[in-house]
Amino acid sequence: MKTKNSPFKIEISRYIDNKSKILSNTLSLLPKDLSEEIKELKKATIQGVITTNWDCLMENLFPKYRVYVGQDELIDSAPKSFEEIFKIHGCHKQPNSLVATETDYHIFRRKNPYLVAKLLTMFMEHPIIFLGYSLNDPNISEILRSMISCLTNENINPFMERLIFVQWKKDSSVYEMKNINIIVDDFNIPVLNIRTHEFLSLYQALASLKRKFPLNFIRFMEEQKYRLEKKGDKKDIIEIS
């Protein structure tokens, strides 16, 4: 290990690994409401997952998704904007990838515009659901700030209309849905804010969505499109959605 924080990150990784093993062995013992939520989430039709968590829960729920760990791996790759998991703060299976220290966060913020630019297609074509994050989370503010900096004036409004925040609220017996505004720098960003005591209804709605084409076919066509683009043969490109 090369970095001075490696022993610290190794210990974090070991801790998460041990906790993950305990959780995987006790899933059958979870309360019924939680087990039902996990069951429905596994069936959800979603284009991609962007997470700041270090554990492998998302990979376990969506084993067929492609996984990108950290900013560098994503920036150096060619994401297809569907059925992919982006672990932007690293993964416990790669200790040095963890964004855990002040220096790590400084490097992350410096590279963040490149990361967002890489994901911009997915951001512009699909609703973005921020699940479990606070409206005041500095990581979310940083991502939104970078998104806005990459957009033209014509694209900002359509992008803002796709933002949905879903927050867990213990004492809420029904869905609370409000259109609110959050301020990032000089931008007043309208978002749909949902507060709920359970995520089951949301996961069921996502699970009810159907794809137009089988995943294998979409992947094949996207890969062919990428190869054609690399060769510069634009006239033969076929768009698949």
VMD Tcl script that draws the C-alpha trace (Angstrom):
set ca {
  {0.00 0.00 0.00}
  {1.36 3.38 -0.98}
  {-0.67 6.03 0.78}
  {-0.17 6.98 4.41}
  {-3.85 6.40 5.16}
  {-3.81 2.81 3.94}
  {-3.81 1.13 7.40}
  {-6.76 3.28 8.42}
  {-8.68 2.41 5.25}
  {-7.83 -1.26 5.60}
  {-9.38 -1.28 9.07}
  {-12.50 0.44 7.74}
  {-12.74 -2.15 4.98}
  {-12.36 -5.04 7.41}
  {-15.05 -3.62 9.66}
  {-17.51 -3.22 6.76}
  {-16.66 -6.68 5.45}
  {-17.36 -8.27 8.84}
  {-20.63 -6.38 9.25}
  {-21.69 -7.33 5.71}
  {-21.10 -11.01 6.41}
  {-23.18 -10.81 9.58}
  {-25.99 -9.06 7.68}
  {-25.99 -11.59 4.84}
  {-26.33 -14.40 7.37}
  {-29.25 -12.75 9.15}
  {-31.38 -11.45 6.26}
  {-34.03 -14.04 7.02}
  {-34.30 -12.57 10.53}
  {-35.10 -9.05 9.38}
  {-38.51 -7.58 10.25}
  {-41.12 -8.37 7.62}
  {-41.41 -4.78 6.40}
  {-37.67 -4.52 5.74}
  {-37.45 -7.89 4.01}
  {-40.39 -6.90 1.78}
  {-38.66 -3.65 0.85}
  {-35.47 -5.50 -0.12}
  {-37.47 -8.01 -2.14}
  {-39.18 -5.25 -4.15}
  {-36.01 -3.21 -4.60}
  {-34.31 -6.21 -6.21}
  {-37.06 -6.21 -8.86}
  {-36.86 -2.48 -9.57}
  {-36.24 -1.31 -13.13}
  {-33.68 1.45 -12.81}
  {-31.07 2.77 -15.20}
  {-28.29 3.09 -12.68}
  {-27.26 3.53 -9.06}
  {-24.91 6.25 -7.84}
  {-23.89 5.66 -4.24}
  {-21.49 7.14 -1.71}
  {-21.69 3.99 0.44}
  {-18.66 1.71 0.75}
  {-20.51 -1.59 1.23}
  {-21.65 -3.99 -1.50}
  {-25.40 -3.97 -0.84}
  {-26.20 -2.60 -4.30}
  {-24.03 -5.20 -6.05}
  {-25.79 -7.94 -4.10}
  {-29.23 -6.59 -5.01}
  {-28.33 -6.05 -8.67}
  {-25.69 -8.70 -9.48}
  {-25.91 -8.19 -13.26}
  {-25.10 -4.49 -13.09}
  {-21.66 -3.27 -14.09}
  {-19.77 -1.69 -11.21}
  {-17.46 1.32 -11.37}
  {-15.41 2.01 -8.23}
  {-14.18 5.53 -7.57}
  {-13.89 8.54 -9.83}
  {-10.81 7.42 -11.75}
  {-12.33 4.11 -12.84}
  {-15.41 5.90 -14.13}
  {-13.55 8.75 -15.82}
  {-11.28 6.28 -17.65}
  {-14.19 4.13 -18.85}
  {-17.14 4.39 -21.23}
  {-20.35 3.97 -19.18}
  {-23.45 3.02 -21.16}
  {-25.91 4.87 -18.85}
  {-28.00 1.79 -18.00}
  {-27.82 -0.95 -15.38}
  {-24.60 0.29 -13.83}
  {-23.50 1.02 -10.28}
  {-21.23 3.98 -9.65}
  {-19.50 3.84 -6.25}
  {-18.15 7.35 -6.33}
  {-16.67 7.23 -2.81}
  {-15.00 3.88 -3.35}
  {-15.61 0.31 -2.18}
  {-14.45 -1.58 0.90}
  {-13.09 -4.33 -1.36}
  {-10.56 -1.77 -2.65}
  {-9.39 -0.01 0.55}
  {-7.35 2.70 -1.16}
  {-10.38 3.73 -3.20}
  {-12.24 4.95 -0.10}
  {-12.98 8.65 0.15}
  {-12.51 8.93 3.90}
  {-10.06 11.69 4.81}
  {-9.95 15.44 4.32}
  {-7.35 14.97 1.59}
  {-9.56 12.39 -0.13}
  {-12.49 14.80 -0.16}
  {-10.32 17.58 -1.54}
  {-9.23 15.34 -4.43}
  {-12.83 14.19 -4.93}
  {-14.12 17.77 -5.19}
  {-11.36 18.68 -7.63}
  {-12.29 15.80 -9.96}
  {-16.04 16.04 -9.46}
  {-16.79 18.09 -12.62}
  {-15.17 15.37 -14.75}
  {-17.23 12.72 -12.98}
  {-20.49 14.59 -13.51}
  {-19.69 15.31 -17.16}
  {-19.22 11.56 -17.65}
  {-22.66 10.85 -16.18}
  {-24.46 13.77 -17.80}
  {-26.31 11.66 -20.38}
  {-27.96 9.60 -17.66}
  {-28.79 12.72 -15.66}
  {-30.49 14.36 -18.64}
  {-32.48 11.36 -19.90}
  {-33.91 9.92 -16.67}
  {-35.44 11.10 -13.37}
  {-32.88 11.28 -10.58}
  {-34.02 9.94 -7.20}
  {-31.91 10.89 -4.18}
  {-32.82 8.17 -1.70}
  {-32.13 8.68 1.99}
  {-30.00 11.80 1.58}
  {-30.59 15.07 3.39}
  {-31.40 18.13 1.32}
  {-28.46 19.78 3.09}
  {-25.97 16.96 2.46}
  {-22.71 18.61 1.29}
  {-22.01 15.72 -1.08}
  {-25.34 16.27 -2.83}
  {-24.77 20.02 -3.02}
  {-21.37 19.39 -4.59}
  {-22.83 17.03 -7.20}
  {-25.64 19.46 -8.06}
  {-23.15 22.31 -8.30}
  {-21.01 20.32 -10.72}
  {-24.05 19.29 -12.77}
  {-25.19 22.88 -13.19}
  {-21.71 23.98 -14.24}
  {-21.79 21.44 -17.09}
  {-25.19 22.49 -18.45}
  {-26.19 25.18 -20.90}
  {-28.95 27.64 -20.03}
  {-31.34 25.68 -22.28}
  {-30.67 22.40 -20.45}
  {-30.83 23.59 -16.84}
  {-34.64 23.71 -16.52}
  {-35.30 20.22 -18.01}
  {-32.61 18.86 -15.70}
  {-34.12 20.48 -12.60}
  {-37.52 18.97 -13.39}
  {-36.03 15.48 -12.95}
  {-34.83 15.85 -9.35}
  {-36.67 13.85 -6.66}
  {-35.63 13.60 -3.01}
  {-37.07 10.72 -0.96}
  {-36.48 10.95 2.78}
  {-37.43 8.58 5.57}
  {-39.58 10.07 8.34}
  {-40.42 7.84 11.26}
  {-43.67 9.50 12.36}
  {-45.19 9.88 8.89}
  {-48.17 7.61 8.22}
  {-48.64 8.79 4.63}
  {-46.53 10.10 1.78}
  {-45.78 13.80 2.12}
  {-45.05 15.28 -1.30}
  {-43.99 18.91 -1.75}
  {-42.39 20.98 -4.45}
  {-39.64 22.88 -2.68}
  {-36.53 24.85 -3.58}
  {-32.96 24.27 -2.52}
  {-30.24 26.85 -3.03}
  {-26.88 25.86 -4.49}
  {-24.61 28.85 -4.99}
  {-26.73 31.38 -6.90}
  {-29.17 28.81 -8.26}
  {-32.62 28.25 -6.82}
  {-33.28 24.60 -7.67}
  {-36.88 23.26 -7.60}
  {-37.15 19.63 -6.51}
  {-39.91 17.22 -5.57}
  {-39.45 16.26 -1.93}
  {-41.11 13.06 -0.66}
  {-41.15 12.09 3.02}
  {-42.34 8.66 4.05}
  {-42.05 6.11 6.84}
  {-41.53 3.26 4.33}
  {-39.99 2.75 0.90}
  {-42.07 -0.26 -0.15}
  {-44.53 1.72 -2.29}
  {-41.70 3.46 -4.12}
  {-39.90 0.17 -4.82}
  {-43.13 -1.43 -6.03}
  {-43.65 1.45 -8.45}
  {-40.11 1.06 -9.77}
  {-40.59 -2.70 -10.06}
  {-43.70 -2.19 -12.19}
  {-41.72 -0.40 -14.92}
  {-41.00 -2.45 -18.04}
  {-38.14 -2.16 -20.50}
  {-38.77 -1.74 -24.23}
  {-36.03 -4.21 -25.14}
  {-34.20 -7.08 -23.37}
  {-31.07 -5.99 -21.50}
  {-28.70 -8.19 -23.51}
  {-29.96 -6.66 -26.77}
  {-29.57 -3.12 -25.42}
  {-26.03 -3.82 -24.24}
  {-25.06 -5.31 -27.60}
  {-26.43 -2.35 -29.55}
  {-24.83 0.19 -27.23}
  {-21.45 -1.54 -27.56}
  {-21.75 -1.49 -31.35}
  {-22.68 2.18 -31.24}
  {-19.64 2.94 -29.07}
  {-17.31 1.11 -31.46}
  {-18.74 3.01 -34.42}
  {-18.33 6.32 -32.60}
  {-14.70 5.52 -31.84}
  {-14.13 4.87 -35.55}
  {-15.89 8.12 -36.43}
  {-18.48 6.37 -38.61}
  {-21.42 8.48 -37.43}
  {-23.76 7.65 -40.33}
  {-24.19 4.06 -39.15}
  {-25.03 4.85 -35.53}
  {-28.34 3.48 -34.24}
  {-29.83 5.03 -31.10}
  {-31.42 2.58 -28.64}
  {-33.52 3.63 -25.64}
}
mol new
graphics top color blue
foreach p $ca { graphics top sphere $p radius 0.5 }
foreach p [lrange $ca 0 end-1] q [lrange $ca 1 end] { graphics top cylinder $p $q radius 0.2 }
display resetview
